[in-house]
Amino acid sequence: MRAATSTRPADAAVGAVDTHCPYCALQCGMTLSPAGRASVRVRPRDPSAGGLCQKGWTAAALLGSPARLTTPLVRDGGTLRPASWDEALGLVARRIKEIAAQRGPDAVAVFGGGGLTNEKAYLLGKFARVALGTSQIDYNGRFCMSSAAAAAHRAFGLDRGLPFPLADLEGADAVLLAGANPAETMPPFLSHLRRAMDAGGLIVVDPRRTPTAERAALHLAPAPGTDLALALGILHAAVADGRLDHAYVEGRTTGFEETWRVTAAWWPERAERVTGVAAADQRRAAAILAEAASAYVLTARGAEQHATGVDTVGAWINLALALGLPGRRGSGWGCLTGQGNGQGGREHGQKADQLPGYRRIDDPAARAHVARVWGIEPSALPGPGRSAFELLDALGTSGGPSALLVFGSNPVVSAPHSARVADRLAALDLLVVADIVLSETARAADVVLPITQWAEEDGTLTNLEGRVLLRRRALSPPPGVRTDLQVLHDLAVRLGQPPERFPTDPETVFTELRAASEGGPADYSGVTWDRLRAGERLHWPVPRQPGHQGTPRLFLDRFAHPDGRARFAAVDHKGPAEPPDEEFPLYAVTGRVLQHYQSGAQTRRVEELRAAVPEAYVEVHPDTAHRAGLSDGAAASVAGRRGRVVATVRCVPSMRPDVVFLPFHFPGAQRANLVTNPALDPVSRMPEFKVCAVRLSPAGEREAQ
């Protein structure tokens, strides 16, 4: 793979800069040369283990892309035209004041992103609640990790994606990956699983035979939406075969008896009838995990993105607890966080129900602490707002917001039932989008604000193991481009806030974040940029204590519940919210491909990546394609109850005959999320991205064009 180069020069005074990849939550180390060329930064115990994937190698290409936005745009007579910053920000501030005056502060909403730095996520939450006074703020991380976060908090009293260092996985003899395909989503991660793969201990749970499943000793391919039943079957096998860790369960947990009352009915043969996974394979999975000296259960989006996502993740946590894995050095449960700052992005206040430091917004003590840092009265803080899809779905309605500010997200492509979301955005009185390119959401905006990219600004991110990383500025931004922090400052001042309340220097913002997080579950108060510059590896919580080195491994002594014990959850299988039927006889599942990231707004503009995967496709078993009158390379219509996707057929013999797969990175009629189901988990409010009912047919001539 070649290294991509930006044509824009770096600062004259800056040489090669060590920084981090802008994509997934591994946050692999890379070096940017003065010419803007990306290369690998090899350091011991680096998250990337000395490698980058194709997205990382080509990340610098977007820095000099002609698709880059460098001037604010304002809609005039139906067309976006260039405008000055003063005109654009003045228009936004004036319209916000008018809308809030007419309908109240909750008429203005904010939608953030899991790729924003900690500083941006923090200041965005503060801006919404202080400058706007609105409760209506959420972010696209609600679509990614929220079910695992809720399940982990229920089980352990605290959520951190991996409650142990990533490097611990290198000593694992067995690893079960439930709903994860890191061979495509974060390829360098696989280097940490070499021992488990070599030992025949890698188990992959996925309806598809993905590149990750190809590397597994045991691939379990349940019918979509039956992951919870499979976890129950494996847990039943573990207990029935005498593999329950009685001493651990009695000494470190509660709730097993209630959980077993449910699980006792899920003997592997019953689970086989529901999932399609052989009972013998369920027992083999239990044996591999129980007999390993070091074992881990890891979950990801495939387990989470369901209307029962919290319970599904909870079922996998139950299995880990029954085997005595969490809270032990060399074993455990963890969640593979997806977005670049998916962990930090949910800790510092851009989520509807949270304040900085992972504090709950409805906790009076939390409100008092944060209000004191912000210099306001606790009563001035709004309460919890709508979750992500509920917020998007309410836009432009009589009781919903009529203005929306979007930072770091592209919901026209990434949200479920995306045609509905596009309609809601069109119903707004004001849509403002801050982005680096003219994304599909930005194309619909009234005002578009051009902002800096990852290599043009300093900031911190928190990777999937809870480690705080400093991503350093390596290049000057193009003339006319501003940082998100500058945008928030300028808008806040125009809305009547004192200038000092919204700093533009990221290190100053981080210093305030430290104070706001102090004493909270995600305590960053002992983290300083000087410590990060010096190369210290700091996993939160890092309290403000002299010499505190952070907490790389959580729960070794006790779990975070008041009694120190982990909680089993008595969960049962319900099945998908929308099972196949005669009209829509197939399951559709969605996911990522190696070359693209999230909505594709960035990677589709990198020529090497776009050339590799230029358009949407649908993976389907050859027999299923034949029955639908389709062949490899044909244009297909994938229709569901909410819409229709047009994609090119890829016949894959390893696919389940009842399943089709759609990548979700593409716009227009190729949007996988035209068919996905917005049914929400009752706890996390996560939509059911991973399964919906569809039918397959040849695309009409007009559709195929």
N, C-alpha and C positions, 0 to 999 in steps of 0.2 A: 504494500500500500504506500502511495506517495504522500508526502507531507504537503498540505495546501499552504499557499502563500498569499498574504494580503498585499495589495499593491500600495497601500498607504504606509508611509514611513512611521517608525516609532519616534518617541521623543529623542531629540539629539543627545540628551544627557543620560539616556537610559540604555543599558546594554541588554543582554539576554536576561529575561525575567522568569523566575520559577513561579508557576501559577497552577491552576487546576482547570480541567476540562469543563465546559459549560453545560454538559448534558446530564447524565444519570447520577444517582446518589452515591456511586462509588467515589466520585470526585477525584478521578485519577490525576496524578501529578504530571504536568507537562511544562516544557520550557518554551517561551516565545522569544525568538531572536529579534534583533532590531529591524529585520526585514519583515517581521510578522510571520515567520515560519514556525510551525509547531513541531516539537520533537519530544520524545519521551524523557521524563525525569526519573532516573532510577535511584531510589533510595531504599534502604532496608525497611521492611514492614510498611512500605507505601501501599495505599489501598489498591493501586493498579498492579502491584507486584511487577512493575517494570514494563507494562504494556499499555497500549491504547487500542481501541477498536476503530473501525473505519470511520465512524462519526467523529471520534476524537482526532484522528489524523487529519481530517478535512475541516476541522472546526474553524481554522483561521480563514478559510476561503470566504466566509460571509462578511468578514471585517472589511473587505474591499469590494463587496458585491455591488453591482449597479442597481440592485433592488433595494438598497439601503435608503431609508428615509432620512433626510437631512433638513427638511423645512416643515414647519407646521402647516397643516391643511385645514381649511374651513369649508363647509358645504355652503354653496351659493347657487341657488336656482337648480338644485338637484345634482350639482357637480362639485367635487372637491377641488379647491384651488389653493395655491400657495398663499400663506399669510405670515405676518410677523409674529413673533412670540407675544408681543404686547397685545396685538389684536386677538390672537387665539386665546390667551389666558384671560384677557378682559371679557371676552364673550362667555367663556366658561363660568367665570365668577359671577357675572351679571345674571346669567340664566339660573345658576344654582340659587342665588339670593331670591330671585323671583319665584322659583318653584317652591322653595322652602317657606317663603312668606305666604304663599297661597295654600299650601297643603301640609305644611309642617316638615320637620327635619327628616322624617322617615320617607319622605317622597324622593329623597336623593340616596342612591345606593352605590356601593363600591364592590368590585369583584377583583380579587387578587390572584396570585399564582404561586405554585410550589417551587418555581425557579427563582423567585426573588431572593436576594440576600437577606440575612437576618436583619440588617439595618433597614432595608426597604420594607420588609414585612412589618417590622416594629413601627416605623413611622407611618405606614399606611393605616394600621389599626388606630394609631393615635390621631391621625388626620380625620378618619371617619368619625371617631367618637368625640373629639374635641372641636376641630374646625367645622365639621358638618353637624355634629350632634346627633348622628344617625345610628340606629341599631342595625341597619341593613348593610352588613358587610359579611362576605364569606369568600371562599377561594376555591380554585380547582383541585386543591389537595383533598377536598371532600370527595372527589371522584376517585381518589387513588389509595389512601392509606387509612381512611377514617374507621372502617370496620375493624381492622387489626388494632388500631389505637383503642377503640372502645372495648374490644375483647381483652386486650392486655391490661387495661386499667381495671376491668372487672376481675380478672384473675390475679393480678399481682399488685394492684393499687397504684401502678405507675406504668407509663408507656414510653419506651424508647425502642426504636426499630430493632436493633440488635443490642441486647443488654450485656454484650460481651464484645471484645475486640474482634474485628474481622479475621485477624491472624489466628485466632483460636481454632477456626474451622480447619486450618491446615493439619491439625492433629487428629481430626475426626476419622473414625473407622466407618461410621455410617451417617448418612444425611438423607432425610426425607424432604423433598421439595414438593410442596403442595401448591399447584397453580403458578409455577414459576418457570420461565424459559430464559435463564440468564445467558445461554449460549448466543442469543440474539439481542436481548435487552441490555445486558452488561457483560460482554464476553470476558474481560479480564477477571471477573469473579470466579470463573471456572478454575483458575490456577489455584485457588484456595481449597478446591475439592479433589485435588489429584490423589491424595491418600485414600479418600473414601472410594473414588472411582477404581483405583488400583486394587483395593481390598474387596471389590464386589459389593460395596455397601451403599451405592447411590440408588435411591428410590425416587422416581419421578411420578407424580400424580398429575395427569393432564389428559383431556379427551383426545388430543392430537399427539402424533408421534413427532414431536418437535426435535430440532437439533440437540436440545438438552436431553430429551428422552432417549435419543439414539445412543447417548453415552452412559445410560443407566444400566445397572445390573437387573433392575426390576422396574418395568414401566406399567403403571396401573392406569387404565384409560376408562374412567367412569363416564356414564352418560352425563351430559351437561346438567348442572343443577342438582347432582346427587352426591357431591363431595362430602356433605355432612353424614349421609348414610354410610359412605365408605369409611370415614373416620370412626364411626360407631362400630362398624364391623371389625376393624383392626383392633380397636380397644377391647371389644368383646373377646377376640382371639387371644390378646395378650393376657387378659384376666383368666380366661378359661384354661389356658395352657400353663398357668402358674407363673406368669412373668410379672405380676404386679409387685412393685417395690413397697411392701407393707410398712417397713420402718419409716421410709420417707413419707408415705401417705399419712401415716398416723402422727408423725412428728412435725411435718411442715405444711400440711394442707387441711382444709375442711371441705365438706360437701360431697365426699366420694360416695357415701351411701345413697344419697338422692340421685346422683349421676348414674350409679349402677342400676338403680331401679328402671331407668330408661334404657340404658345400654344392654341390660340383660335380655331384652327382647330383640336385639339386633345381632343374632348369631350370624356368622359369616355367610352361611347359605342364604339367609333372608336378604342380607346386604347384596349378595350376588344377584338376586332376582331384580333388585331395584337399580343397581349400578352397572351391572354387566361385568364386574370384576370378579374373577374366579375366587371362590372361598379359599382355595389352596394358596393363591397369591396374597390374600389378606393375611393368612397365617404366616406366610414367609416374610412379609413386611414386618409383622410384629416380632418375629424371631430375629431378623437382622438388626433391628433397633435394640432389642433387649439384650442381645448377646454381645453387642459392641462395647468395648471399654470406653469409647468416647462417641456419643451420638447426639445428633441435633435434629429437630423438626423445624423446618422453615416454611413459612407461608408467604404468598404474594397475591397479586391482583386476582388470579384465577379462583382463589378461595374467598376473596373479599367482595368482589363486585357482584353481589347477589342481594336480593331483598331479604335474605337470611344470612348476610355476610358476617355479622357479629357472632351469631350462633355457630356458623361454619368454622370460623377461626377458633372459636371457643372449643369446638369439638377436637380440633388438632392440638390445642393447648391441653385439653383433658388427657389425650394420649401421652403427651410429653410428661405431664404430672404423674400419671399412673406408672410410668417407667422411671420416675425419679430424676428427670433431666434438668429442669430449670433450677437456677441458684446453685449449681455445682460447677466447679472449674472443669472445663473440658467437655461440657455437655450443656444442652439447653434448648429453649424455643426462641425463635426470632422472626421478625418480619423483614422481607427485602423491600425497603423503601425504593420508590421508583424515581420521582423527580429529583433534580439536582439538589434542591434544598427542601425536599419533602418533609424531612424531620424538623429542621429549624423553622420552616414556614408555618408549621402548625403549633409552634410553641410561643409565639410572641405577639399574637393579638389580631391576626387577620381572619381568624375563624369566628363564626357568629357567636359562639358561647364562651370564648376564652379571652383572657387578658395576658400580658407578658409574663413569662416564667411558667407557662402552662397552668395559670390560675384560672379558676372558674369565674365568669363574669357575674354570676349570681351569688357569690360568696362575699358577705359584707366585709370581712377582713381583707380579702383580696382587693376589693374596690377601694377601701380606705388606703391601702398601701400604694396602689398605682396612682390614685388621685393625688396623693401627697407628692409623688415624684413628678407628676404632670402639673402641679400647682393649681389644681381645681378642687371643687368640693365633690365628695363621693356621689352626692345626689345628682350632680351634673352628668354623670356617666349613664348612658342608656343601658338597657338590659339586653338579653339575648335577642338576636334577630333570626331571620329565616336562613335555613341551610341552602347550599348552592343551587340545586335544581329548583327548590321551592322559591328562591329569590328570583331566578331567571324566569320561572313560570308566572310569577306575579307581575312582571314588568308591564307597565302600560295598562294594568287593570284598575278598576275603581278603587280597590284597597291597596294596590301595590305602588312601588316607586315609579315615577315618571322621568327620572334622570338616572343615568348609570355611568360611573367612571370605571374603566377596565385597565388594569395594570398586569402585564405578564400572562395573559391568557387569550385564548381564541375559541370562545364557546360556540361560535357558529359551526365549527367542525368538531369540537371535543365534547360537547354536552349531549346527553341522550335525547332522543326525540328532537333532533336538531332542527327540523323544519318548524316545529313549534317554537323553539328558542329564537330562530331567525324572525319569525312573525312577532314575537314579543319585543325583540330589539327594535323592529320597525315601528312599533306602537309608541315608543318613547318620545318625549318632548326634547330630550337631550341625551345623546350618546357620545361619550368622550373615550378615546382609546389612546393609550401611550404604548408605543411599540417601536421595534427597530425596522420592521418591514410593513408593507401594506397587507396585513393578514386579511382573511375573509371577514373577520369582525371589524377590522379597521375600515374596510371598504364600505361598511354600512354606517360609519360614524358621522356625526355632525362636525366633530373636531378631532383631528389626529395629531398627536404630539410625538415628535421624533426623540428617542432617548438613546443613551449609551448602551453598548454591548459589554459583555463580560470582561473583555480584555482592556476596556477603556476606563475602568473604574476599580477602586479598591472596595473590598467588602468581605464579610465572613459568611460561611455556610456551614451547616452541620450535616455530616454525611450519615450514611445508614447505620453506622456503629455509634452514633452520638458524639462523634469527635468534631470539635470546632476547628475549621480550617480558614486560613486567610488567603483569599484569592486576590492577587495583586494586579495593579494597573500596569500594563505593558506598552500601551499605545495611546496617543492622543486621539480623542474623538474628532470626527469631522467638524468643521466650522458649522455652527447653527444647531448642534445637537446638545441637549442638556441631560443631566442625570435625573432619575426618578426623584431623588431627594431634593434637587433644585425645583423640580416641577411641584412637588408637594409644598415646599416652602413658599414658592411664589403664589400658589393658589391660596394657601392659608393666610398669607399677609393680605391678599386682596379680599379675603373673607373676614378680615378684621382681627386676626390673631397677631400677637406681638412677634416680631421677627425671630427673637431668640428662642421661642418655643418650638420652632421647627428648624433645627440645624441642617446645614447642607454638607458638612464634613462627615464622612462615614465613621471615622474613629470617634468623633464627638457623639454621634448618635449611638454608637456601641457603648460608650461610657454610660450614657443614660439608660440604655437597655440593661446593662449590668445592675444598675440600681433598681430598676423596675422588676427585674427577675429575682432579686435577692430574697432568699427565704422561700421561694416557690419550688414546686417539684423540679422544674428545669432551671436550676440556679446557675447563672453564668457570672455571678458577681466576682468570682476569683479569676476569671479569664480576662487577660489584657492583650491588646495588640502587641505590646512589647514581648510578652511571653510567646505569642504565636510567631512573631518575627524571628525569635530565637530558636524556633523549631520544636517547642514543647508540644507533646501530644496530650491534649486536654479533652477528656470525655466528661460531659456534664453528668451529674451536678458537680460544680466546682465552687464551693462556698468561699466567701472572702475570709479565709484563714491563712495565716502565714505558712508558706510551704506546702499548702494543699495541692496534691498532684492530680486531682480529678478522680473520677470513678469509672475506670474502664470496665469493671465487672460489677453489675448490680446484683443484689439479692443473695450474695454469698452467705451472709449471716442471717438475714431475715428478709421477708417480702415487705412491701410498702403499706400493707394494711395495718391498722392499729395493733392487731394481735400478732403481727409478724408472719402470718400464714398465707399461703396461696389459696385461692378459691376454685374448686371444681364448679362447672356450670352444667346443670341438668338440662341439656339441649336435646331436641328431637328433630328428625327429618321432616320437612314439609314439602320439599320439591320446588321447582321454579314457579314464579308467579304466572308465567305464560307457557304452559307445556304445549307441544305440538298437537295438532288435531287434523281432521280430514282436509280442512281448507289450507292449513299451513303445516305440512307434515314433517318438516325438518327443524332441527335445532341450528341456530346461527350463533357462533361464538366470535368474539373480536379479540384483537391483540396487536402487538407490535411486530415489526420486521427489523432486521439488523440495520438496514441503511437509514431508517427514518426514526424520528423522535416526536412523541406527542402528536399534535395536530399537523406536523410537517411544515409549519410556517417557515421554519429555518432550514431544515434539511432539504426540502423540495427546491430550495434556491441554491444548493450546492451541486454543481454540474455532475461531479463524480457520483454522488448519491442519487440524484435524480435519474441519471442514465442507467444506474443499476436496477432501480425499481421506479419506473416513470409513472405508473398508474395503478389503480386498484385492481385486485384480482380476487377470485373466490376459489379457495381450495375445496375440492369435492371428490368423493370416491368415484372412480370411472363408471361403476354400475349405476350410481345415482345420477351422474351426468347423462348417461345413455338413456335412462328412463325419462329424463326431462328433455330429450331431443338435442343434447349438447355434446360437444367434443372438445378436446383440448384446444385452447386458443380462441374459442368462440366467445361472443359477447352474450353475457347472461343477465337476466333480471332476477334479483333477489328481493322478493316482495314480502312485506310483513303487514301488520295491522296499522302501522303508522306511516309507512312510506315504502319506497322502492330504491334499491341500489343497483347501479349498472357496473359490472365488473367482468374482467376477462377470466375465463375458466382455466384453472390449473387442475388437471386430474392427478390425484395423489392416492396411490393404492393403499397406503397405510391409514387413510382417513376412515373413521367410523361411517358406515353408509347412511346413518341418520343425522350427520353433522356436516355443516359447511363452515368455513372460516373466512373472515373478512378482516384485513388490516384497516386501522382507523385513521390513517395519516392523510387522507386525500379529500379534496374539496368537491363542491358541486354535487352532481348526480352520483359521484363515487363515494360520498360520505357514508361510512358504515353506520354512523349514528342516526341516519334517517330511519333505521328499523329498530334500533335498540330500545329497550323498555325502561321508562323512567320510574317504575315501581321502586319504592324506597324501603331500605331497612328501617324498622321502627326505632332503633336506637341511634345508629350512626348517620342515618339519612343518606346512605350510599345508594345510588341507583343500580339497577340490575343490568349492567353492561354485558355480562358474560353469557347470557342466554336469552334468546327470544325465539318465537316460532316464525318460520318463513316457508315460502315455496320457491322453487327454482324453475325458470323457463327461459327460452331464447328471448333476447332483448329485441324489441322492435327496431326498425331501421332508424327511426328518429332518436330513440334512446341510445343506440350504439354509437351515434356520431359524437 
